[in-house]
C-alpha cells in the first residue's frame, strides 16, 4: 500500500499540535474591517482550535496518526 499524501490545502491553513489539536486562524479578518468593532477584530486575531469529528478528519488528511 502506498504512503498517504498530505493534503497541501489543509497543510497551508491548519497545523496539528503535539497533543493532536488542530489550530487554525479565524475567518472574517480580510476586508470590511472598518464595519467591525474593535473588540470583534481583537478576538479575530487569536488562532483557535478545532475539536471533535472535524479534527479527526483533518488529522487524517494531514497524514497524522
Backbone as a printed PyTorch tensor [residue, N CA C, xyz], in Angstrom:
tensor([[[  0.8420,  -1.1810,   0.0000],
         [  0.0000,   0.0000,   0.0000],
         [  0.8900,   1.2490,   0.0000]],

        [[  0.5960,   2.2310,  -0.8780],
         [  1.4430,   3.4250,  -0.9490],
         [  1.2340,   4.3400,   0.2500]],

        [[  2.1930,   5.2390,   0.4380],
         [  2.0930,   6.2070,   1.5320],
         [  0.9270,   7.1570,   1.2610]],

        [[  0.3350,   7.6450,   2.3390],
         [ -0.7490,   8.6020,   2.1990],
         [ -0.1610,  10.0000,   2.0260]],

        [[ -0.6340,  10.7160,   1.0160],
         [ -0.1110,  12.0510,   0.7540],
         [ -0.7960,  13.0820,   1.6450]],

        [[ -0.0300,  14.1180,   1.9970],
         [ -0.5610,  15.2280,   2.7850],
         [ -1.4190,  16.0950,   1.8840]],

        [[ -2.5790,  16.5060,   2.3700],
         [ -3.4450,  17.4190,   1.6370],
         [ -2.8520,  18.8180,   1.7870]],

        [[ -2.2540,  19.3420,   0.7290],
         [ -1.4900,  20.5920,   0.8110],
         [ -2.3550,  21.8130,   1.1090]],

        [[ -3.6120,  21.7940,   0.6920],
         [ -4.5260,  22.8930,   1.0180],
         [ -4.7570,  22.9830,   2.5140]],

        [[ -4.8840,  21.8300,   3.1460],
         [ -5.0590,  21.7850,   4.6000],
         [ -3.7600,  22.1580,   5.3140]],

        [[ -2.6450,  21.7010,   4.7700],
         [ -1.3510,  21.9420,   5.4180],
         [ -1.0070,  23.4250,   5.4760]],

        [[ -1.4610,  24.2120,   4.4840],
         [ -1.1610,  25.6430,   4.4870],
         [ -2.0520,  26.4020,   5.4640]],

        [[ -3.2670,  25.9250,   5.6830],
         [ -4.2340,  26.6470,   6.5110],
         [ -4.2790,  26.2020,   7.9660]],

        [[ -3.8760,  24.9680,   8.2310],
         [ -4.0100,  24.4000,   9.5630],
         [ -2.7080,  23.7790,  10.0140]],

        [[ -2.5870,  23.5770,  11.3300],
         [ -1.4560,  22.8110,  11.8350],
         [ -1.9240,  21.9790,  13.0120]],

        [[ -1.2760,  20.8540,  13.1960],
         [ -1.6210,  19.9430,  14.2790],
         [ -0.5640,  20.0810,  15.3620]],

        [[ -1.0070,  20.3010,  16.6050],
         [ -0.0860,  20.4510,  17.7230],
         [  0.4300,  19.0860,  18.1650]],

        [[  1.3770,  19.0830,  19.0780],
         [  1.9280,  17.8120,  19.5760],
         [  0.8970,  16.9840,  20.3110]],

        [[ -0.0760,  17.6760,  20.9250],
         [ -1.1160,  16.9420,  21.6580],
         [ -2.2340,  16.4590,  20.7430]],

        [[ -2.1840,  16.8590,  19.4570],
         [ -3.1740,  16.3800,  18.4970],
         [ -4.2920,  17.3550,  18.1990]],

        [[ -4.2250,  18.5620,  18.7690],
         [ -5.2470,  19.5630,  18.4920],
         [ -4.9780,  20.2040,  17.1380]],

        [[ -6.0300,  20.6170,  16.4640],
         [ -5.9070,  21.2850,  15.1620],
         [ -6.0860,  22.7800,  15.3880]],

        [[ -5.0950,  23.5650,  14.9800],
         [ -5.1150,  25.0140,  15.1740],
         [ -5.3240,  25.6910,  13.8260]],

        [[ -6.2200,  26.6820,  13.7900],
         [ -6.4790,  27.4180,  12.5540],
         [ -6.7630,  28.8770,  12.8780]],

        [[ -6.6650,  29.7170,  11.8480],
         [ -6.9760,  31.1350,  12.0120],
         [ -8.4770,  31.3410,  11.8510]],

        [[ -8.9950,  32.3420,  12.5320],
         [-10.4260,  32.6350,  12.4370],
         [-10.7310,  33.3620,  11.1250]],

        [[-11.9000,  33.1040,  10.5390],
         [-12.2790,  33.8120,   9.3090],
         [-12.7570,  35.2390,   9.5990]],

        [[-13.1060,  35.9750,   8.5540],
         [-13.6600,  37.3430,   8.6160],
         [-12.6360,  38.3940,   9.0160]],

        [[-11.3810,  38.2180,   8.6720],
         [-10.3430,  39.1840,   9.0300],
         [ -9.6470,  39.7320,   7.7810]],

        [[-10.2730,  39.6270,   6.6170],
         [ -9.6360,  40.0390,   5.3720],
         [-10.0110,  41.4580,   4.9280]],

        [[-11.2970,  41.7410,   4.8690],
         [-11.7200,  43.0520,   4.3650],
         [-12.9750,  43.4900,   5.0960]],

        [[-13.4100,  44.7300,   4.8320],
         [-14.5550,  45.3550,   5.5150],
         [-14.3520,  45.4000,   7.0280]],

        [[-13.1210,  45.6690,   7.4430],
         [-12.8050,  45.6660,   8.8740],
         [-13.2890,  46.9230,   9.5900]],

        [[-13.5010,  47.9980,   8.8450],
         [-13.9520,  49.2340,   9.4860],
         [-15.3720,  49.0940,  10.0270]],

        [[-16.1450,  48.2080,   9.4580],
         [-17.5200,  47.9830,   9.9170],
         [-17.5630,  47.1230,  11.1780]],

        [[-16.4750,  46.4170,  11.4600],
         [-16.4400,  45.5350,  12.6310],
         [-15.8740,  46.2860,  13.8260]],

        [[-16.3870,  45.9730,  15.0030],
         [-15.9510,  46.6720,  16.2060],
         [-14.5230,  46.2650,  16.5800]],

        [[-13.8870,  47.0920,  17.3800],
         [-12.5080,  46.8290,  17.8040],
         [-12.4250,  45.5370,  18.6130]],

        [[-13.4390,  45.2920,  19.4320],
         [-13.4770,  44.0740,  20.2390],
         [-13.5590,  42.8360,  19.3460]],

        [[-14.3860,  42.9330,  18.3080],
         [-14.5470,  41.7980,  17.3780],
         [-13.2530,  41.5360,  16.6100]],

        [[-12.5950,  42.6170,  16.1480],
         [-11.3260,  42.4570,  15.4180],
         [-10.2400,  41.8980,  16.3180]],

        [[-10.2200,  42.3300,  17.5650],
         [ -9.2390,  41.8400,  18.5280],
         [ -9.4160,  40.3490,  18.7830]],

        [[-10.6590,  39.9020,  18.8990],
         [-10.9290,  38.4860,  19.1230],
         [-10.6490,  37.6280,  17.8880]],

        [[-10.6730,  38.2250,  16.7190],
         [-10.3620,  37.5010,  15.4870],
         [ -8.8590,  37.2990,  15.3080]],

        [[ -8.0590,  38.0410,  16.0750],
         [ -6.6070,  37.9590,  15.9570],
         [ -6.0560,  36.6020,  16.3760]],

        [[ -6.5570,  36.0790,  17.4780],
         [ -6.0200,  34.8450,  18.0510],
         [ -6.4170,  33.6210,  17.2370]],

        [[ -5.4950,  32.6770,  17.0500],
         [ -5.9030,  31.4260,  16.4180],
         [ -6.7420,  30.5970,  17.3870]],

        [[ -7.5220,  29.6810,  16.8460],
         [ -8.3890,  28.8610,  17.6780],
         [ -8.2320,  27.3870,  17.3110]],

        [[ -8.7520,  26.5100,  18.1600],
         [ -8.5920,  25.0770,  17.9270],
         [ -9.8910,  24.4540,  17.4530]],

        [[ -9.7540,  23.4000,  16.7030],
         [-10.8830,  22.5980,  16.2540],
         [-10.9270,  21.3310,  17.0840]],

        [[-12.1010,  20.8140,  17.2940],
         [-12.2100,  19.5840,  18.0440],
         [-13.2550,  18.6680,  17.4470]],

        [[-13.3650,  17.5050,  18.0100],
         [-14.4000,  16.5690,  17.6110],
         [-14.1520,  15.8930,  16.2860]],

        [[-15.2120,  15.6370,  15.5690],
         [-15.1650,  14.8840,  14.3120],
         [-14.3420,  15.6050,  13.2420]],

        [[-14.4960,  16.9230,  13.1650],
         [-13.7780,  17.6950,  12.1450],
         [-12.2630,  17.5770,  12.3420]],

        [[-11.8070,  17.6110,  13.5740],
         [-10.3790,  17.4860,  13.8680],
         [ -9.8600,  16.1220,  13.4400]],

        [[-10.6730,  15.1000,  13.6240],
         [-10.2710,  13.7490,  13.2460],
         [-10.1070,  13.6310,  11.7330]],

        [[-11.0310,  14.2290,  10.9920],
         [-10.9730,  14.2040,   9.5220],
         [ -9.7280,  14.9570,   9.0380]],

        [[ -9.4690,  16.1030,   9.6400],
         [ -8.3350,  16.9370,   9.2210],
         [ -7.0070,  16.2590,   9.5240]],

        [[ -6.8980,  15.6380,  10.6900],
         [ -5.6390,  14.9550,  11.0200],
         [ -5.3710,  13.8050,  10.0410]],

        [[ -6.4270,  13.1670,   9.5650],
         [ -6.2630,  12.0980,   8.5750],
         [ -5.7720,  12.6900,   7.2400]],

        [[ -6.3190,  13.8470,   6.8380],
         [ -5.8910,  14.4950,   5.6030],
         [ -4.4520,  14.9990,   5.6990]],

        [[ -4.0500,  15.3770,   6.9150],
         [ -2.7030,  15.9020,   7.1120],
         [ -1.6750,  14.7710,   7.2020]],

        [[ -2.1230,  13.5430,   7.3040],
         [ -1.2110,  12.4230,   7.3800],
         [ -0.6800,  12.1700,   8.7660]],

        [[ -1.4010,  12.6430,   9.7920],
         [ -1.0000,  12.4440,  11.1840],
         [ -1.8370,  11.3160,  11.7510]],

        [[ -1.2040,  10.4510,  12.5260],
         [ -1.9690,   9.3390,  13.1050],
         [ -2.6540,   9.7270,  14.3780]]])
